[in-house]
Amino acid sequence: MQITKKLEIQSKNRIIDFLNSQSVGRIASIDINGYPQIIPMNFVYLQQQDTIRSDAVYMHSHPLGEKLENIKRNPKVGFEVDQHICFLPSYYFHPTDASQADTLYISVVIKGTAVIVEDNEEKAKALNGLMEKYQKEGKYEVLDPFMPSVHEVAVIKIIPKEMRGKYKIGQHWAPAYRLKMAEHILKREEKKFAEAILSTMGISISPDGQLIIREEPLM
């Protein structure tokens, strides 16, 4: 995958933070007829504290299903996560040329090896990681390797071979041009949504309504 350097997320930690801030990822496996099968999944990226296991993406699944059969047959998979930030209408850039329309976004693409986890200790750790991510308020019993619920579900692990992040959130624009685009966004979008977009772009609004580039964009 060729990525313009300016659009590449350089920090692995920022890639991981982005992954774990998102609710849905998509795993692509190859079915028995050679077609890609893409499934949206809840997931968590866990960094290991030892040198025995690799950092990995984990997700849980029903113990029977086509994606599991695909992985058993061919463990090479893709995994993708993206966040749509904002559509930019063509008239932001040109009065009539529709081809000028653009999008602000963040995405991460992983190529790796998938395995179905058999070790119940590792399964419990993955399931607890998923709970910590999706149920931050707690109010559940921490899972341990001996619980029937750990044995009854499948846990898929993807060990990344290649992990690349790409983002377009205004970092490729000169400061004055970024502010010009921010003004367009404020006019077109609902105020709360527009402010969230601008925050991602590294732009804040002062009490008197002035746009300020406070920092580099978030990635």
URWO-V22079 format. One line per field, one symbol per residue. phi: phi as a letter, one per 40 degrees, with the letter a starting at -180 (. if undefined). psi: psi as a letter, one per 30 degrees, with the letter a starting at -180 (. if undefined). burial: + if it has 24 or more other ideal C-beta (glycine too) atoms within 12 Angstrom, else -. A space follows every 10 residues. Layout:
phi: ???
psi: ???
burial: ???
//
This chain:
phi: .cbddccccc ccccccdcdc cbcbbbcbbb cccgccbbbc acaacbcccb ccbcdacbab adcbiccccd cccaccbbab babccacbcd ccbadbcccc daacababbb babbbccbcc cccccccccc ccccbccgga cccbcccdcc ccbcbbbbcc cabbbbabbg ccccdccccc cccdcccccd dccccccccc cgbbbcdcgc cbccacdcc
psi: jkkkefgkjf keeeeeeeef fkfklkkjlk afggkkkkkk kllkjkkkfl gellklkkll lkfkleeeee eeejfkllkk kljkekkjle ffekefjfff klkklklkkk kakkljkfkf eeeeeeeeee eeefiffbhl kkklffkefe fflkkkkjjk ekjkkkkjhf ffkleeeeee eeeeeeeelk eeeeeeeeee fgklklfggk kkjflllf.
burial: ------+++- ----++-+++ ++--++++++ ------+-+- ++++++---- ----++++++ +-----++-+ +---++++++ +++-++-+-- -+-------- -+-+++++++ -++++++--- -+++++++++ +-+------- --+------+ --++++++++ --++++++++ +-+----++- ++-+++--+- ---+--++++ +++-+----- +-+---+++
//
